[in-house]
């Protein structure tokens, strides 16, 4: 293994142990850096300081021409900059060739949100076996708490207190937060955990709350497949992702009078500016409703 690849491994260890990043985030960094290495392999395999800004710029041009969206390109630039900053701090290099790289200006788009009617439709699933009760509990929990998918699938039995009606989760950067449970989510979680979860374990030992058909912890991909299947069965025609439930949770809270600081705490945002995107969504929906229902909105 050449020195550049060794330093990538050092960087990954740093992200895992020192920064305590999630495995998904670490995997993204590793993927970005390996793609960067493969493109500039002839230069990078010589030594760490052979590469110059022009080679990195050439790589970014290649990414643009590959048809990647601006979000992905921005992430690649961030990965490269973070890696070289690490090399500089650790004194593996004397100069940072990525120092003056600029992130592309990203077009601001509002997150997609399901209407309350669509949420009701999605949640109104037929309950006839352990799997359907599990799915009902997952969806009600996500909409009631705004959990990320990674937070949902990593929940263990000791993270939920059914008597006190709260869930404890570790968010980004291993930041712990406690989110209260509403009556509906609490009802279906209790039903699933007390009456149906053991049926899915298949005599295995597993502390994770949500179990797949092999008796093991559900994965992100597994949850996404379940969500797509339910959306199709419930005739929810709007295209959406698991994260849309989190956006819908926050937007519906705001539309019903919750203050932004409370929503920030519930979502686990470290910066209020991240939460403010939901005010833009709410305002946009207000404009749309005005145009649709006010008799003099349009000529």
C-alpha positions in Angstrom: 0.0 0.0 0.0 1.4 3.4 -0.9 1.6 6.4 1.4 -1.5 8.1 0.1 -3.7 5.1 0.7 -2.2 4.6 4.2 -3.1 8.2 5.1 -6.6 7.6 3.9 -6.8 4.8 6.4 -5.4 7.1 9.1 -8.0 9.7 8.2 -10.9 7.2 8.4 -9.7 6.1 11.8 -9.6 9.7 12.9 -13.2 10.2 11.7 -14.4 7.1 13.5 -12.6 7.5 16.8 -12.0 11.2 17.3 -14.9 12.7 15.4 -17.3 9.9 16.1 -18.9 10.1 12.7 -21.5 7.6 11.7 -20.5 4.6 9.5 -22.6 6.0 6.7 -20.7 9.4 6.8 -17.4 7.6 7.0 -18.3 5.4 4.0 -19.1 8.5 2.0 -15.7 10.1 2.8 -13.9 6.9 1.9 -15.8 6.5 -1.3 -15.0 10.2 -2.3 -11.3 9.9 -1.5 -10.9 6.6 -3.3 -12.6 8.1 -6.4 -10.2 11.0 -6.2 -7.2 8.7 -5.8 -8.2 6.5 -8.8 -8.4 9.6 -11.0 -5.0 11.0 -10.0 -3.4 7.7 -9.2 -0.2 8.3 -11.3 0.5 11.5 -9.4 -0.7 10.5 -5.9 1.2 7.2 -5.7 4.6 9.0 -5.9 4.3 11.0 -2.7 1.8 13.1 -0.8 3.1 16.5 -2.0 3.4 15.8 -5.6 -0.1 16.8 -6.5 -0.9 20.5 -7.1 -4.1 22.5 -7.3 -4.3 22.1 -11.1 -4.7 18.3 -10.8 -7.5 18.7 -8.2 -9.2 21.3 -10.4 -8.9 18.8 -13.3 -10.6 16.2 -11.2 -13.4 18.5 -10.3 -13.9 19.3 -14.0 -14.1 15.6 -14.5 -16.8 15.3 -11.8 -18.8 18.0 -13.5 -18.6 16.4 -16.9 -19.7 13.1 -15.3 -23.1 14.6 -14.8 -23.1 14.5 -11.0 -25.4 16.9 -9.2 -24.0 19.9 -7.3 -24.7 18.4 -3.9 -22.5 15.3 -4.7 -19.7 17.5 -6.2 -19.8 19.8 -3.1 -19.5 16.7 -0.9 -16.5 15.5 -2.8 -14.8 18.9 -2.5 -15.5 18.9 1.3 -14.1 15.4 1.6 -10.9 16.4 -0.2 -10.5 19.6 1.8 -11.1 17.8 5.1 -8.5 15.1 4.2 -5.8 17.7 3.3 -6.5 19.7 6.4 -6.0 16.5 8.4 -2.7 15.8 6.6 -1.6 19.4 7.3 -2.5 19.2 11.0 -0.7 15.8 11.4 2.3 17.3 9.5 2.2 14.8 6.7 2.3 17.7 4.3 3.6 21.3 4.4 1.2 22.9 2.0 -2.4 22.3 1.4 -3.2 22.1 -2.4 -7.0 22.2 -1.7 -6.9 25.3 0.4 -8.4 27.7 -2.2 -11.0 25.3 -3.6 -14.4 26.8 -3.6 -17.7 24.9 -3.2 -20.0 25.3 -6.1 -23.0 27.5 -5.5 -25.9 25.2 -4.7 -29.4 26.0 -6.0 -31.6 26.3 -2.9 -34.5 23.9 -3.0 -37.1 23.4 -0.4 -37.4 19.9 1.1 -40.4 17.8 -0.1 -43.2 17.5 2.4 -46.3 15.3 2.5 -49.6 16.9 3.3 -51.5 15.9 6.4 -54.0 14.0 4.2 -51.2 12.1 2.6 -49.6 11.3 6.0 -53.0 10.0 7.2 -53.3 7.9 4.1 -49.8 6.4 4.6 -50.4 5.6 8.2 -53.7 4.0 7.7 -52.4 0.5 7.0 -54.2 -2.7 7.6 -53.0 -4.5 10.8 -53.2 -8.3 10.5 -49.8 -9.7 11.5 -46.5 -9.0 13.3 -45.0 -7.3 10.3 -47.8 -4.9 9.8 -47.8 -3.9 13.5 -44.0 -3.4 13.2 -44.5 -1.2 10.1 -47.3 0.8 11.8 -45.1 1.4 14.9 -42.2 2.5 12.8 -44.2 5.0 10.7 -46.1 6.4 13.7 -42.8 6.8 15.6 -41.0 8.6 12.7 -43.9 11.0 12.1 -44.3 11.6 15.8 -40.7 12.3 16.6 -38.9 13.4 13.3 -36.2 10.7 13.8 -33.8 10.1 11.0 -33.9 6.6 9.4 -30.4 5.8 10.9 -31.7 6.8 14.3 -34.8 4.7 13.9 -33.1 1.5 12.9 -30.5 1.9 15.7 -33.0 2.2 18.5 -32.7 -0.5 21.2 -35.2 -1.5 23.8 -33.5 0.5 26.5 -33.8 3.7 24.4 -37.6 3.8 24.8 -39.5 4.4 28.0 -43.1 3.4 27.4 -44.2 4.5 30.9 -42.6 8.0 30.7 -43.5 8.2 27.0 -40.1 9.3 25.5 -37.4 8.0 23.2 -33.7 8.6 23.6 -31.6 8.7 20.4 -28.1 9.5 19.3 -28.0 12.0 16.4 -25.2 13.4 14.3 -21.9 13.6 16.1 -23.3 11.2 18.7 -25.3 14.0 20.2 -28.0 12.6 22.5 -31.5 14.0 22.5 -34.8 12.9 24.2 -38.0 13.3 22.2 -41.5 12.9 23.8 -43.9 10.3 22.3 -47.5 11.2 21.4 -50.4 8.9 22.4 -50.8 7.3 19.0 -47.1 6.5 18.5 -47.0 5.2 22.1 -50.0 3.0 21.6 -48.6 1.2 18.5 -45.1 1.0 19.9 -46.5 -0.7 23.0 -48.6 -3.1 20.9 -45.6 -4.0 18.7 -43.1 -4.4 21.5 -45.3 -6.2 24.0 -47.4 -8.4 21.6 -45.6 -8.9 18.3 -41.9 -8.3 18.4 -41.0 -11.7 19.9 -42.7 -13.4 16.9 -40.1 -11.8 14.6 -37.0 -12.7 16.6 -37.0 -16.4 15.5 -35.5 -17.4 18.8 -32.5 -15.1 18.3 -31.2 -12.6 20.8 -31.4 -9.0 19.5 -31.7 -5.7 21.4 -32.8 -3.6 18.4 -36.4 -2.7 18.5 -37.3 -3.1 14.8 -36.6 -6.6 13.5 -36.4 -7.9 9.9 -37.7 -11.2 8.6 -34.4 -12.9 9.5 -34.8 -12.0 13.2 -32.0 -9.3 13.0 -31.9 -5.5 13.1 -33.7 -3.8 10.2 -31.4 -1.9 7.7 -31.9 1.4 6.0 -32.4 -0.3 2.7 -34.9 -2.6 4.3 -36.9 0.3 5.7 -36.9 2.1 2.4 -38.3 -1.0 0.6 -41.0 -1.3 3.2 -41.9 2.4 2.9 -42.1 2.2 -0.9 -44.3 -0.9 -0.7 -46.7 0.8 1.8 -46.9 4.0 -0.2 -47.9 2.0 -3.3 -50.5 0.0 -1.4 -51.9 3.1 0.2 -52.0 4.9 -3.1 -49.8 7.8 -2.0 -48.8 9.1 -5.4 -46.3 11.8 -4.3 -42.7 10.6 -4.7 -40.9 10.8 -1.4 -38.1 9.4 0.7 -37.8 8.3 4.4 -36.4 11.7 5.2 -39.6 13.3 3.9 -41.3 12.0 7.1 -38.9 14.1 9.1 -39.5 17.2 7.0 -43.3 16.6 7.3 -43.0 16.2 11.1 -41.3 19.6 11.4 -43.5 21.5 8.9 -46.7 20.2 10.4 -45.6 21.2 13.8 -44.8 24.7 12.6 -48.1 25.1 10.7 -49.9 24.1 13.9 -48.2 26.7 16.0 -45.0 25.2 17.4 -42.1 27.6 17.9 -38.9 27.2 15.9 -36.7 26.7 19.0 -38.8 23.7 20.1 -38.7 22.2 16.6 -34.9 22.7 16.6 -34.6 20.8 19.9 -36.8 18.0 18.7 -34.9 17.6 15.4 -31.5 17.8 17.1 -30.3 20.7 14.9 -27.2 22.4 16.4 -27.9 25.6 14.5 -31.3 27.3 14.3 -30.6 28.4 10.7 -30.9 24.7 9.7 -34.4 24.6 11.2 -35.5 27.9 9.5 -35.9 26.1 6.2 -39.3 24.9 7.5 -40.5 28.5 7.8 -39.8 28.8 4.0 -41.8 25.6 3.3 -44.7 26.9 5.5 -44.7 30.3 3.7 -44.6 28.6 0.3 -47.6 26.4 1.2 -49.4 29.5 2.5 -48.9 31.2 -0.9 -50.1 28.1 -2.7 -53.2 27.9 -0.6 -53.9 31.6 -1.1 -53.6 31.3 -4.9 -55.8 28.3 -4.9 -58.6 29.5 -2.6 -58.7 33.3 -2.7 -61.2 34.4 -5.4 -59.1 37.4 -6.5 -55.6 35.7 -6.3 -55.4 35.4 -10.1 -57.0 37.4 -12.8 
